[in-house]
Amino acid sequence: MKKSNYSENSKVAKTAGIVGAATMVSRIFGLLRDTVIAAFFGANWMTDAFWVAFRIPNMFRRLLGEGALTISFVPVFTEYLQKKTKEEALELAYSAFTFLSIILVAISILGIILSPLLVGLIAPGFISEPQKFSLAVFLNRLMFPYIIFISLVALCMGVLNSFRHFTAPAISPVMLNIAMITSAFVLRTFFAEPIVALALGVLIGGILQLAMQWPFLLKFGVRLKFRLNLRHPGIKQISLLMIPAILGAGVTTINVFVGTILASLLPGGSVTYLFYADRIMELPLGIFAIAIGTAALPSFSKHVVAGNMNELKSGISFSLRLMLFLTIPAMVALMMLNLPIISVLFQRRAFDIQASIYTAQALFCYALGLWAFSVLRVFVSSFYSLQDSKWPLKAAIIAMIVNVTASVTLMHPLKHNGIALAGSIAACVNVFTLAYVLKKKIGAFLDQAFFISIFKIIVSAIFMLAVIFFVDFVMPWDIYADFRTRLLYLIISIFAGAASFFICAYFLKSQEMQTVVNIIKNKLTRP
């Protein structure tokens, strides 16, 4: 490997570590938020109404925000920084800020007006229950302006990431979680329907997230100003990437959207079971997948702008290896410890044993596709660095068809678990489609080092699996045990499993293990 490319891969790994650590803090607060919500509100028709209402602006956020805007903006902005002056690059940022603000305000107004239609589309099963439907519509209207603030956060994220600053955007979701937790504790007693407090928390959290970006933008000389220049050539470039990206990069969100529609037709609580299972999935996805994908995009874009295709292929291989090294053991842990994880985190007060069991089943089905959900981030970043958003769109359409077909087929025999399993199947189809096309586009990118690494990862994961089985043999899991006993079981299982995986990888001389060790050493030895 060339020294320059080794240095770039090291930067990606280091950046992924920073983003992963920041995201871990955010996800921990997210789990605390969900634990508080589960304890106060349980799993019932009101929580179903809230999660449906929240999912609509959240879906627009994922599609218009980091799902499309960030990955479309970074390659173009990076090109301006590399080939033009900083002033020209900033003019592009100002024009994008103005253009996006106008679109977001219009979408927010339309969303508020059309809330009954949107809720009816995403949760048709609510229509036959007027009280649930009315609450979902009200909550959706209250939260819809959230997309204005959070999508502008995504633009700020694109600017900061292009300057290779990743911490502030990664940790800003903490503000949303803190706002929702505080609202649950402080504001719920002020409303006839206490869950309205959570909707206010979402709106406040969006404002705080945007405010958090400002000091870091100023550090790089960026003062987002209104520049109404719709003819800016950079805006055209971003738009050409962004339009298909709304579907292409948002395939996971769209699959969840389809799942919510179908889950609303199942017994009460199904939407909530799937939501909490998905929330657990987002922990490894945020810490590992999103972190590596976020770190890789500016690096890939830099290689493409410089015309270094061999370095691009090497970077893709390295990112995939690092991704799988971290997500495969996470996948094993989620599948083996699905019930202990859900029980310890959520099983209290209104969230009973039955809710824990149903949610754990969904988590198992989602976890089967964790590797695919994760790898997808690298492939999407690869295509967008090449300024090709058409193939991610085509792959997304194929995956959507697979997801709908599998969901409808599996939801009756497997209930909500069939919907979760369908999402995993669709993610796998998406990954294999993009991998095939990327190979045709740039040539073989999976080198010998990749396959050697995968073999070592699988061996280490099998060893981890055996250790978790041994822990369960020595101290069997009991869902009826007190909280301390259940927590102790989970802690021992996680630490024993993780330690066994990393020790095995170390003795197998895994290159990714050495990369992780070097990052930790550099952090500890830095003066």
N, C-alpha and C positions, 0 to 999 in steps of 0.2 A: 504493500500500500504506500502510495506517495506520501511524503511528509506533510505536504500542504493539506491533502485530504484527511490524513490522520488527525491533523490539528482541527479541521472543520468538524469531523465526527466527534472529537473530544468536546468541542464547543456545544454540539447538539446534545451530547450526554450530560454535560454540565448544566446547560440551560434546562433540559428536561428535569434534572434534579431540583433545580430552583422552582420551576413551575409545579412539579409534583409535590414538593414540600408545602408550597403555598396553597395548592389545591387540597392537600390533605387537611390542612387547618380548616379550609372552607367546608370540606365534606364532613369533618367531625362536627362542626357547628350545624351542618345540615342534618346530620343524624340526630343531634341533640334537639334540633327544631322538630323533626319528625316524631321523636320520642315524646316531646311535650304535647304535640298535637294529638298523637295517639292516646296519651293519658287523659287529656282534657275532653277530647271529642270522640274517641273510639273509631269504630268502622260501622257507619250507618248511612241513612239516606242524606243526612246533612253533610257529612264528609264527602260522600259521592258527589253532591252538588258543588261543593267547594273545589274538589280536584278537577272536575270537568270544567268549571268556570276558570280556574287557574291555568288549565292546560291550553285553553284557546289563545290567550295572549302569550303564553310561554311557547306555544307552537310557532306563532308569528315571530317571536324573538329568536328562536333557533333557525328559522328559515331566512329571516331578513337580517339577523344579527350575525353571530359567529358561524351559523350554518351556510351563509352565502356572502355576506358583506366582507368579513375578515379575510376569508380565503380568496376572494376576488380582488380585494384592495391591496393586500400585501405584495403579490407579484408585480403589479403595476407601479405601486409606490416605490418598491425596491428598485425597479428599472429606472425610475426618475432619479432616485438617490445615486445610483451607480453611473448613469449616463448623462445626467443633467445637473443643474445646480440645486442646492438645497432650497433656494427661494422658489424655484419652479416646482419642486416637490411639495413645498408647503402650500403653494397656490392650488395644487391639485387637492390637497387635504381640505383646504377651505371651501373649495367648490363642492367637494363630496359632502362635507358637513352641511352646507346650505341645501343641496339637492335632497339629501337624506332627511333632513328636518322637515321639509315641506311634505315629502311623501309620508313620513311617519304621522304627522298631524292629521293628514287626510285619512290615512288608514285607521287611526284611532277614533276619529269622528264617525266614520262608516261602521267601525266595529261596535261602537256604542249603540248606534241606530239599529244595526242588524243583529244585535245580540240574541233575540228570540230565534232568528233563523239559524245562527251559528250553533247555539246550544241544541236546537232541534236536529241539526245535521250531525253533530258529534255525539249526541246522546239521544237518539230517537226514542229509546225506552223511557225517557223522562216525560215525554209528552202525555202519556196516560196517567201521570201522577202530577197534577197541577201544582201542589205545594212544593215538590222537589224542583219542578221545572221553573217556577217563578223565582225560587231562591237562587238557582243556578244563573238565571238571566240577570238578576240584580247584582250578584257577586261579579259576574263577568263584566258588566258595565262599569262597576266600581274599579276593577283592576285593569281595564283595557289600556288606559294611558301609560301603564307600566312599560309597554313596548317602545314608547318614545325614548324614555330614559335608558333602558337597557340596550336598545339598538345603537344609540349614540355611544354607549360604553363599548360596544363592539367595534365601532369606528376608531375610538381612542385606542383600543387594544391593537388594531391593525397598525396604527401610527407608531405606538410604543414598541410593538414587536419588530417592526422594520428597523428601529433604532437599537434592537437587541435588548430591550428592557421588557421583562416578562412578569416581574413580581406583582406590581400593582394590579394589573388586570386579573391575574390568577387568584389573588386573595380578596378582591373586591366583593365576591358573592357572600363573604362573611357578613357584610353589612345588611344584606337581605335577610339572612338567617337571624341575625340579632334583632332586626326590626320585627320579624314575625314572632320570635320567642317573646319579646317584650310586650307585643300587642296581645298575645295569648294570655299572659299573666296579668297585664294591667287593664286592658280595654274590654275584655270579654263580658264583664259584668255590666257594661254600659248599653248593651244591645239586647233586644228581645230575642234575636237569634245570635248567640254569642260568637258564632263562627264568622260573623261579619268583621270582627276584630282582625282576623287573619288577612282578610282582603285589604284592609287599611295598612296592615304591616307590609304587604307586598308593594303597595304604592310608595310608602315611605322608604322602603328598602331600595327601590329603583332610583329614587332621587339621591340617596346617600351613595350608591355605587358610582353614579356619574360624577358627583362632587369629589369623590376620592381620586379620580383620574387627573383632575386639573393641576395639582402641584407638580406631578411628574411630567405632564406635557410642557409646562412652563420651563422645567429643567432643560428640556431639549429645544427650547426656543419656539415652541408651538403654542400659539394663541388662536384657538378655533374662532374664526371670524366668518361673517356672512359675506359670501362672494357668489352672486347669482350669475354664474357663467355656465349655462347648460351646454354650450358648444365646446367646452374644454375637451380636447382630444383624449385626455386621461379618463374623463367621465364616460366617454363612449367605450373605451377599452374595458373599464370596470363593469359597465352595464352589459356588454356583450358576454362577459364571464358570469355576471350575477344572475341574469334572467334564467338560464338553464340551471344555475347553481341552486336556485330556490327549491327545485326538485332533486337535483343530483346530490348535493351535499346534505339535504335534509331527509334522506331516506329513512333514517332511524326514527325521526320525529313523525314522519308520515305513517310509518308502520305502527307507531304507538297511537296515533290518531285513529287509524282503522281499528286497532285493538279496543280503543275506548268506545267506539260506536258499537261494536259487537258485544263488549262486556256489559254495556248498558241494557242489553237484551237478556242477560243472565240474572240469576238471583242477586238480591241486594247485597252489597259489600264487595262484589266482584271487581268493580272499578278500583276500589281502595286496595284490595289484595294485590292487584297488578301494579298499582302505583307504588306501594311500599317495597315490593320486590324489585321494581325498576330503580327505586332510590338506592337500594343496596348495590345494585349493579353499577350505578353511577360512581360509587366510591372507587373501585379499581379503574374504571374508565376515565375518571377525572385525574386520578393520581398518576396513572401510567399512560393510557392511550391519548388523552387530550394533551397531556404534558409533552409527550414525544412528538405528536402530530403538530402541535403549536411550535415547538422548537425546530422541527425539521423544515417547515414551510419557508422561512426566510433563507435557510441554508440551501435548500433545493433551488429556490428562485435565484440565488446568487450564482449557483453553478450554471443554470440555464442561461442567464444574462451573459455570463462569461464564455458560453459555448463549451463548457467542460462536461461532456456527456458521460465520460468514463467515471468522473468524480460523482456525477449525479447517480449513476447506477450503484457505485460503491456506497454512497450515502443511503440509498434506498435499502440496500441489503443490510447495512449496519442498523438502520432504524427498525427494520422488521425483526432482526435478531434480538435487539434490545427490548422491543415490544413483547415478543413472545417469551423471552426470558422472565419477564415480570408478570405477564398476564396468565400464562399457563398454570403456575402454582396458585394464583388467585382463583382461577377457574376451578381447580381441584378443591380448594378450600371451600368455596361457595357451594359446590355440589355436595361435598361430604358433610359440611357443617351448616347446611341451609336452615334446618329447624332450630338448632342452638342459637344461631345468629339472630333469627327473627324473634325467638322467645326472649332472649336476653335484652334485646333492644326495645321491643314493643309490648311484650306481654305483661300488662299491668292495668289495673282499673278497668276501663271500658273495652280494652283490647284483650279478649279472652283467649283461651287455649285453642278453640276452634279457629279463630281468626289467625292465630300464629301458624297452625298447621296448613291452612289454605294458602297463606302468603308464602310459606316456606316451599310449598309445592311449585308455585309460580317461579320462585327464585331459582329452583333447580332447573327448570325448563329454560329460563333466561340464561343461566350460567353456561349451559351447553354451547351457546353461541358467543361467549365472552371473547374468545380468541378472534372471531370474525369481526365483531363490533370494533375491536381494538385495531386490528390490522387494516381495517377499512380507512381509518384516519390517515395512515401512511400513504395508501394508494390514492386517496382523494387529494392529499397535499402534493403528491407526485404529478398528477394531472394538472392541477391548478398552477403549479410552478412552470409547467409547459404552456400555460394559458390555454388549456383545452378543458372546457367545461361540458362539451357535448357528450363525451363518453361516460362521465359520471352520471349525466342525466339518463342516457340510454340504459345504463346498468341499474339505475334507480327504478326506472319504469319496469324492467324485467323483475326486479326484486319485489316491487309493489304487487305485481300480478301474482307472484309466488306467495306473497304474504296473505293476500286476500283469499286466494284459493285454499291455502293451507289452513287459515283461520276458520273459514266457513266449514271446512271439512272436519276439523279437529275440535271445534268449540262445543259440539253436542256430546261426543263421547268423553272428552276430557275437561269440559267446562272452561273456566278461565285459564287452566293450564294449557289447553290447546292453543289459545291465543298467544301465550308466552312462547310456546314451542315454535309456532309459525314465524314469530319474529326472528328467532335464532336461525331457522332454516333460510329465511329470506336474506339475512345478513351473510350467510355462507355463500349463497348464490351470487350476491353482489360482489363479494371478494374474489371469487373465482372468475367472474366475468371481467372485472377490472385487471386482474393479474394477467389474464390471457391477452387482453388488448394492449396493456402496457408493454408486454414482451414483444408484440408485433410492432409497437411504436418505436421503442428505443433499443430493442435487442434483449438478450438474456441478461437479467440483473440479479439472479440468485446464483452466487458463486459457490465454490466448494466450501468456503468458510460457513456459509449459511446452513448447509446440510449437516455439517459436522456439529454445529451449534445446536440444531434442532434435535439431533440424536442425544446429545448430552442433556438437553433440557427435558426430554421425555424420560430418560433414565432417572434423572433427579426427581421428577414428578412422581414416578412410580414408587421410588423410595419414600417420598413424602406421604403418599397414599398409604403405604404399609404402616408407617409410624402413626398416622391418625387412627387407623384400624386398631393398632395396639393400644393406644390411649383409651379408645372406647371399650376394648376388652377388659382393661384393668379397672376403669371406672365408667360403667355404662351410663349413657345419657338417660335422664329421667325428666320429662317435661313437667311433672307434677312436683318436682323438688322445689325448695325455696330458692329465692333469687340468688343468694350467695353461692349455693351449690351449683346452680346453672352457670353462673358467671365464672366460677372457678374451672368448670369443665371446659368452657369456651376458651378461656385464656390459656390453659394448659395445651389444649388441642392446637390452637393457632400458633403458639410459640414453638411447640414440639414439631409441628408440620413445617413451619417456615425455617426453623433451624436445620432440620434434616435436609430440606431442599438445598439451602445455600451451602451447607457443609459438603453435601454430595457434589454439587456443582464446583466447589472449590477444589476438591480432590480430583475431579475430572478435568481440571484446568480449563474451565469454561472462560472464553474470552470476555463474555459479558459480565461474568462474576468479577473478573479482574478490573473491568471498567468501573463497576460499582465500588469496588474496594479502593481504587485510585481516587475516585471522587471524594469518598469519605476521608481518606488520608489527607488529601489536599485541604479539605475543610478543617480538619483537626490540627494540621501543622501550620496553617496560615497564621502569621503573626497578627 
